[in-house]
Each structure stands twice: as C-alpha cells, then as structure tokens.
Amino acid sequence: MRAGLRRFAANRLAVAGAVVLALLVLFAVLGPLVYPTDQVTTDLASANLPPGADGHPLGTDALGYDNLGRLMVAGRVSLLVGVLAGALATVVGTVWGAVAGYVGGVVDAVMMRVVDAGIAIPAIFLLLVLSTIVRPTVGMMIVVLGLVSWLVPARLIRAEALSVRTRDYVVAARAMGATHRRTVFAHVIPNTVGTVVVNATFQVADAILLVAYISFLGMGVQPPTTDWGAMLNDGISFIYQGAWWLILPPGLAIVLVVCALNFVGDGLRDVVDVRGRAA
Amino acid sequence: MTTAIPAAGGADAAASPSVRTARGGFGRYLFRRVLQSLAVVLLVSVIVFALLHALPGGPARGVLGQQATPEQIAAFEAANGLDQPVVLQYLAFLGRTVTGDLGESYLLNQSVADAIGVRLPKTLLLTGLSLVVAVLLAVPIGVYQAVRRNRAVDYWLSALAIVAYSTPTFFLGMLLILLLSQTAGLLPAAAPQGSGVAEVLAQPAGLVLPVLTGAVPIVATFSRYMRSATLDNLAEDYVRTARAKGTAYRRVVLRHVLRNSLTPVVAMLGYYLPVMFGGALVVEQLFNYPGMGLLFWSAAQSSDFPVLLGCVLVISVATVVGSLLADLVQALLDPRTRGGLR
C-alpha cells in the first residue's frame, strides 16, 4: 500500500491530476456556499454583461445568470452524473464480465456477443435516441449513461476472470464447497480489483465527456438545471459576438477534469502494475 | 496459464493470433469471425427493434403522431401486422430491413434509405478528409516520438495528446471558430452547403475548419498507436541486423520500421469507425454540414424515429464490418499468424 502511494507520487502528472481534481470538486461543491448566486430566476436587465461588470467576475449569460456561479452549479451536475454513471457502468460491467469469464463456454459466448452488439452501436447515437424517449433528468442521465457504458469494463474484467478462475485459490474454494456465486463475488472479482479501479477512473472521464456531448447537442438536462456541456450549447449562439467568457470557462473546466482523471488513471495503472509484478 | 482451459475461449474475439492459428488456419478463423459478426448484427437488429417498441405508444403512435386516436391506432396495427406475436413482427421487420426498406421519415417526405443515401457520401467525404489529414500528421509525430523516446519532446507530445484526447470535439471546434474565424477572420465558420459531393468540394475554404476539428482527436489517438508500434519494431532483430550491415539509422527507420509499423496502425482504423461517426455527428452539427450526422441530430430534435433508428442500424452494421475487416487484416499481416498458416 505504501509502496503504491510512493509509486503514484513519483508520477508527477498523476499527482497534479489529483490536485486539480480536488480543486475542481471543491469549486463545484463548496463554491456556491462561498459565492452564492441566483441561478433560477432570470434577470434580463443584467444580461450579456462582459467579465468584471457589475460585480460579475466572469460576466453574465443571455438570461442574466452570473457566469461564475453558473460554472459552479453546472459543475455539480457534470461531476455528479459523471461519477455516478461511471460507478454504475463499472459495477454492471464488472459483474457481467466476471460471470462470463468464470462460467465460460456457451454462456460466455452469448454474454460477450451481447457486449459486442452493444459496442457496435456508438454510445452517443444510442444516448440521443434514448433521450428522445425518456425525459432527461439528472437521475435518468446517470442510469442511461451507466447502461450504455458498461461494455468496455465487461470485456476487460472477463479477460481477467478467465485467468483468475484457474488459480489455485479459486479451485480450492470450489473444492471446499463454495457456491459459484460466492466464488465469483468473494474470489474472482476481488482479484480483478486493480483493473476495476483503473478502468473506473477512465469510465468517469468518459462519462463526463459523454454528458457534455449530449448536453451540447441539446438533449441533456433541461433548464434551469445545467451542466458544462449545456453552458457551451448556450454560449455558441454568442460566439460571433466574441463572447469568449461564455465558452472558455465551461470548456476548459471539461478539459481540465477529463485530463486530470486520465492522468490519475495512468498513475493508478503504475501502482497496479507493480503489484502484478510482485505477485 | 490460460491456454490450459479448452472451454475458456469458445468464441473469443480477443484471442491472440497464435491461438487462432493453433485452431486450424486462417480459413477457419475467417469463418468463425464472419459467423460472430452475423450474430452481432442480428443482436443489433433486436436492440433496434426493441427501441422501436419502447417508443411511447409503440410504433403505431410513432408513425401516426401523438394526436392519433385509439381507433386509428387499432386500424394501423391491424393493417401492419402489429397485432401479431412479437416474434413474427420481428421477422417481418428483419425481412424489410434486409431488403433495404428502413421505413419512411415523418418529416422529410422521403424514405429513410433515400435520406441516408443522399447524405452518407458527404459524411464519408468529411470523415475521409479528416482521416487523411490525421494520418499524415499522426504518423510522423508517432515515429518522431519513438525515435526520441523518453526525452522531453516525447514527454510533452504525449501529454499534449492526452489534452487533445480530453478535449470535447465541439469545444475544439468552437475554439477554432473563435480564433481563426471570429478573431482572425481567416476562414468561414459555416460549412459548404449543397446536395451533392461535388457542390461541397466546390467550396474548399468552408471545409478547412470542419476537417481540422474532426482530425485533431484522431491525431491524438493514432500518434500514440504509431509511437508504440514503432517502438516495438525498433526493438526487433532486423533493425540490429540492418544497422550491423551498415545501413544508416535514418534509412532503417524510414524504410523498414515505418513500413512494418504502419500496417497494423492502419488496420486499427477499422476499429475506429464508431468514434469517427460520433465525431461526424458533432462536427456536422457545429458547422451545419449537411451530412448524416446532421440528419441524425435534426431527427433527434424532432423525434423522427424511423430516421434515428435507420441511422443507428446503418452505423452499427458499418462498425461491425469495420472491426471484422480490421481483425482479418491483422490476422493476415501478423508474421506469427502467417508462420502458423503454412
């Protein structure tokens, strides 16, 4: 554990990523408490102000919402949906992959063809179709995003489970009378945890990107709720007036958080690799 | 250790090439992969069919609109066999789809097949151009990084690739519009309009920003593939042999290593089709480029389900075929596979 921490600390980009991530979470979660703004009632009298005007450090948007405050509440939605959808995808994918890899044979073949079929339908297209069918609330976005992005972890964990299931401790557990269910949940899945954790980081990064895409395409959470992608969608109408303050802050926030998660994931992979080599 | 279990890889797309050939050559592998792909396409059609039935009110409400009366819906269902068992309905749907009948658009006064047929070539043009630009950039970048591995330049280019990969395509496009079009006034931000590929090509200035926006994420991914493929090849014996025979390092890299590392990377393009379609969706929406992505987006805005599901079906089949081809090319090209085939 301590060796792992040292290994992680040696990867400077990973540490920087973790710091940036922590700051962004603080910004979104605690920011509105320090810097409270009204993000529900529109204020057309002070709409489209440039940065710095009238006590609005980042200006206001077309409806008069303070842009800095909006960046915070939008961040809450983006991060919440990203983290929970990534977690849901990881859980579903891990169980699916572990069962397929552990059982093997026809069951495995059928389960993995389902994964292939899911991967064949690009997530963003499926998401757009689904958001025309269901009302895209925050909770619904989490479920829908989680249910279209569990496929990659399923493939990864299945590959791990294929090797884990031949290990002596799994064979021994079965010989001692452990049920299949117990073997999968107590032996197979815990021994794939490195892969699961590393992949979960990338899952969250991808989920945050996907939410942004859906919202940018106008099919995400509905006003007055907003997220960073929806802020960009609102900002694009003002791009020709050069209203950069409506575009750069949410865009850079997405890039920062996704980059940070990717760097952290790389750092975690180093940690896991070390353990794999020692074993 | 895993090879000891015969049951493990019954139908294993991810099996290593040596495992494939151990089971009876390329012909057998080809046959198995084609069968698998057919199974996947069938499953995709089941998913699309299920989506069609998940619509509020089912397909009848979908075709007749939200104002349809229960009587109209009953009549429509009887006329179109929707009162039949689901399995029969699915088979009928499958039969229509196989013959190219994807239904009628609610809004376009056009069949879905025609609507896609008119726009698909323009999307292929846009993504094709992005792809060419991207490969022309990614190959030299990846080779350069491999040659200068673990130096500062390699480190920074890798970090830059992660930043580019983490940047949503639409934000990148907006940045380019803001910089090159709005501030500098160099390039138009609106894509060329027109019904055919020729009209689009007649306005090349308008293509620059969309093509560039589509190319950057591909560069980010493929320069990484290219870097690692080149690194693998640089470690091979033939490089040492060529160097020992007195061939200049530069010549070894450009003639031998480049050729050997390029092929697997180009084969990777087959797996990359879904990402490219996704990119086209955003780029076309952002620049108002009249391709299949924009068709899909406007269909989503107006709940034009036949168009939505038709597009999903076409894109998914293309994705399956793309990864099948990539698998086959890789199995053919991998020298270890070839050795095992004889």
Interface residues (C-beta under 8 A of the other chain):
Chain A: L13 G101 G104 G105 V106 D108 A109 M112 R113 V114 D116 A117 G118 I119 A120 I121 P122 A123 I124 F125 L126 L128 V129 S131 T132 I133 R155 A159 L162 S163 R165 T166 A205 L209 A212 Y213 F216 L217 G218 M219 G229 L232 G235 I236 I239 Y240 G242 W244 I247 G251 I254 V255 V258 C259 N262 F263
Chain B: M1 T2 A4 I5 A7 A8 G9 G10 A11 D12 A13 A14 Q36 A39 V40 V41 L43 V44 V46 I47 L51 A54 L55 P56 A159 I162 V163 Y165 S166 T167 P168 F170 F171 M174 L175 I177 L178 Q182 T183 A189 P274 V275 F277 G278 L281 V282 Q285 L286 F296 W297 A300 Q301 S303 F305 L308 L309 C311 V312 I315 S316 V317 T319 V320 S323
